[in-house]
Structure formats: structure tokens, C-alpha cells
Amino acid sequence: ANTELTISYGKKSNDSLLQYYSFYVSSNPHDTYILKGIGEWNSEVFDGKGDFNNIRMGTWIVDRKGVEGGCEETLKAILEDDESVKGVLRSILEEEIMDREKENWGSDFLEGFRIEKISVLRDALKCYQ
């Protein structure tokens, strides 16, 4: 009779929660960040390493544990060593964080969402230090 009723939305990113349910969760462990593909990055990020002209990686998914594995494997095939891959991923994530920190999305609600996305990027960056 006096039992609390709870609901689970499952393991969803804040993008999905916002799109379908109109809210997001602070420090959501399942949150992700969609990162543009490698072909769109400034060549300076890669410091002249490898030939990226013919590589189309599409979208990268970043979560709090880093960039999805397939992207790392593709970079490793081009760069040939783990330290170079970590360096490139560090540069990309650092640049993305700086770009997002410059933005202002207006309302407190949207600013909170933006801050959560930066938090995902910062957590991912720790994996490549």
C-alpha cells in the first residue's frame, strides 16, 4: 500500500534521455559524446604522422572510458604505435573540450547538458594520459 514505485529508463546516454524523455542525468555513467570523424580534423592534430587523406572513419563514440575500440585500432594501423595513438586522441579530446568550453547554450538546463558532455570528454581524456 505504501510502497514506492520506481521506473528504470535503462542504460541510456543523456542524448537519448533528453530526446525521448526531456531530461538528463548529472554524472550519468552511461553518457556518451558523439565526435566528428577523423577526416574533419585539422591535420596539425596528427603532427604529420601517417596518411589520413583516404581514411573515412565517420562518427566516433566517446564514453567515460575513452573512444570506442574500432577507432583506436584504425589509428594504430596508421600510426603503428600506442603512444602515437594516445597522443592523437589526447589532442582531439583536448581540442573538443576547449571548443565546448567556449560555447554558451543559453538556458540553465541546456548549459547543464553541455557541462555533462564536457565531463564525458574529460573522463575519456584521463584514459590517454
Residue pairs with C-beta under 8 A, 6 or more apart in sequence:
9 17
9 21
11 30
12 30
13 28
13 30
13 31
13 32
14 24
14 25
14 28
14 31
14 113
14 116
14 117
15 31
15 32
15 34
17 23
17 24
17 25
17 28
18 24
18 113
24 112
24 113
24 116
25 31
26 112
26 116
27 116
27 119
28 116
29 64
30 63
31 63
31 64
31 116
31 117
31 119
31 120
32 61
32 62
32 63
32 120
33 61
33 62
33 63
33 96
33 117
33 120
33 121
33 124
34 59
34 60
34 61
34 62
35 59
35 60
35 61
35 62
35 67
35 92
35 96
36 59
36 60
37 56
37 57
37 58
37 59
37 60
38 52
38 55
38 56
38 57
38 60
38 71
38 74
38 75
39 52
39 55
39 56
39 57
41 92
42 95
43 52
45 88
45 91
45 92
45 95
46 52
46 88
47 87
47 88
47 91
49 78
49 79
49 84
49 88
50 78
50 79
51 78
52 78
55 74
55 78
57 71
57 74
60 67
60 68
60 71
61 67
61 68
62 68
62 93
62 120
62 121
62 124
63 120
63 124
64 120
64 123
64 124
65 123
65 124
65 127
66 72
66 89
66 124
66 127
66 128
67 89
67 93
67 124
72 85
72 89
75 84
75 85
75 88
75 89
76 82
76 85
79 85
79 88
86 128
87 128
89 128
90 125
90 128
90 129
93 121
93 124
93 125
93 128
94 125
96 121
97 118
97 121
97 122
97 125
100 114
100 117
100 118
100 121
101 118
103 114
104 111
105 111
105 113
105 114
